[in-house]
Amino acid sequence: MPLSWNEIRDRAMAFTREWSEECSEDAEAKSFWDAFFHVFGIHRRRVASLILGLAWNARVFVRAI
């Protein structure tokens, strides 16, 4: 079930409060992206598989040219 705009807004506000003071980007990168995608109700692995698929298709397309 898709999230309502109110739920996304509430999650976004919680996300900004949680990450507003973070200063160690490298150490917290995976946690940051997990929390960011959670705002929209998306799992990081789902996005990563989409990006991987797009990258693979781009390589095949470039080789075909």
C-alpha positions as CSV (number, residue, x, y, z in Angstrom):
1,M,0.0,0.0,0.0
2,P,1.4,3.4,-1.0
3,L,2.2,5.9,1.8
4,S,0.1,9.0,2.2
5,W,1.7,12.4,1.8
6,N,1.2,12.9,5.6
7,E,3.1,9.7,6.4
8,I,5.9,10.7,4.0
9,R,6.1,14.2,5.6
10,D,6.2,12.8,9.1
11,R,8.9,10.3,8.1
12,A,10.9,13.1,6.4
13,M,10.7,15.3,9.5
14,A,11.9,12.4,11.7
15,F,14.7,11.8,9.1
16,T,15.9,15.4,9.2
17,R,15.9,15.4,13.0
18,E,17.9,12.2,13.2
19,W,20.5,13.1,10.6
20,S,20.8,16.9,11.2
21,E,23.9,16.6,13.4
22,E,25.7,13.7,11.6
23,C,29.2,14.5,10.5
24,S,30.7,11.1,9.6
25,E,29.4,10.5,6.1
26,D,31.6,7.6,5.2
27,A,30.9,5.7,8.4
28,E,27.2,6.2,8.2
29,A,26.6,5.9,4.4
30,K,24.5,2.7,4.4
31,S,22.5,3.7,7.5
32,F,21.8,7.1,5.9
33,W,20.5,5.6,2.6
34,D,18.4,3.0,4.5
35,A,16.8,5.8,6.5
36,F,16.3,8.1,3.5
37,F,14.6,5.4,1.4
38,H,12.5,4.5,4.5
39,V,11.0,8.0,4.2
40,F,9.3,6.9,1.0
41,G,8.6,3.3,2.0
42,I,11.3,1.9,-0.3
43,H,14.0,-0.7,0.6
44,R,17.6,0.2,-0.4
45,R,18.1,-3.2,-2.0
46,R,15.2,-2.6,-4.3
47,V,16.8,0.6,-5.5
48,A,20.2,-1.0,-5.8
49,S,18.9,-3.8,-8.0
50,L,17.2,-1.2,-10.2
51,I,20.4,0.8,-10.6
52,L,22.4,-2.3,-11.3
53,G,19.9,-3.4,-14.0
54,L,20.0,0.1,-15.6
55,A,23.8,0.1,-15.6
56,W,23.9,-3.4,-17.2
57,N,21.5,-2.3,-19.9
58,A,23.5,0.8,-20.6
59,R,26.7,-1.2,-21.1
60,V,24.9,-3.6,-23.5
61,F,23.5,-0.6,-25.4
62,V,26.9,1.2,-25.6
63,R,28.5,-2.1,-26.9
64,A,25.8,-2.4,-29.6
65,I,26.6,1.1,-31.0
